[in-house]
Amino acid sequence: MTLSSMIAEMWWHRHWWAILMCILCMPVFASVVFAGWLRRQEAMNLETGSKCWDTFTKVVGAFTVIFSGAMVFGKYIEQQEVLHAAQLQQGMREINLQQAAFLRQKLEFDSARHERKRALFEETKVLVAHLAKTAEPDAKSIDRFDQLYLGALIGVELPNGPVEAAMVRFERKLRKASSAPSEDLYSLSLQLSKACEQELKESEDALLAQHAAIVSLVNSQPNNDRPAK
């Protein structure tokens, strides 16, 4: 919608009643003007004047009815459009609230999973730091590392993500495998800790994005180009 059309529409909304009153008053003004014109016609007799006046009143009356009816009908159509727009707006509002309710449920699920991830990652960081500083790790620590590596972290860490890659590198070095990296366990434990923090940060950002989406859906108002009444 252009600026000129917006200004014209706003003017119509504010002054439509004045336009209607002007249309209704036009017959009176036209009658006065026409009566004055008849008086100035010296050759006009009574019969001809009566016919002219009768024709004039019929024409003016017809035009008044037509224009007044058009104004009223136009206002009715406009009100129906406003009502339809309000119904559409309410429908969009309900859809947004339904989407927000779904996202709330998903946010609760993802938040619980995030807390589980945080707890397991914190345990993993402490455990690998202990293994990296201990010359001969105890069997209990090794067993817990295996539990995390083979089970607990699966489904929590990102598939093929930084934590998974760091855990694989640390496990190979811990087992002294032939494919073990050249870094020592201490450096690998630091890499694993950083990988845990990276995935936690990504998880927190995803939760914040979901929360922002919920707020946007709840507070959003569908666009309505019509000015307020």
Residue pairs with C-beta under 8 A, 6 or more apart in sequence:
1 9
1 225
9 226
9 227
10 227
12 19
13 227
13 229
16 71
16 75
19 71
20 68
20 71
20 72
23 64
23 67
23 68
23 71
24 64
24 68
26 60
26 64
27 60
27 61
27 64
30 56
30 60
31 56
31 57
31 60
34 53
34 56
35 53
38 44
38 49
38 52
38 53
41 49
44 52
81 226
82 226
82 229
85 224
85 226
88 222
89 221
89 222
89 224
92 222
93 221
93 222
96 217
96 218
96 220
97 217
97 218
99 217
100 214
100 217
100 218
103 210
103 213
103 214
103 217
104 214
106 210
107 207
107 210
107 211
107 214
110 203
110 206
110 207
110 210
111 207
113 156
114 200
114 203
114 204
114 207
116 156
117 156
117 157
117 199
117 200
117 203
118 200
120 148
120 152
120 153
120 156
121 156
121 163
121 196
121 199
121 200
122 196
123 148
124 148
124 153
124 163
124 167
124 192
124 196
125 189
125 192
125 193
125 196
127 141
127 144
127 145
127 148
128 145
128 170
128 185
128 188
128 189
128 192
128 193
129 189
129 193
130 137
130 141
131 137
131 141
131 142
131 145
131 174
131 185
131 189
132 184
132 185
132 186
132 188
132 189
133 186
134 141
137 174
142 174
145 171
145 174
148 167
149 167
149 171
153 163
153 164
153 167
157 163
157 164
157 167
157 199
158 164
158 199
158 202
161 195
161 199
162 194
162 195
162 198
162 199
163 192
163 195
163 196
163 199
165 195
166 188
166 191
166 192
166 194
166 195
167 192
169 180
169 181
169 183
169 188
169 191
169 192
170 185
170 188
170 189
170 191
170 192
172 179
172 180
172 181
173 180
173 181
173 183
173 184
173 185
173 188
174 185
181 188
183 191
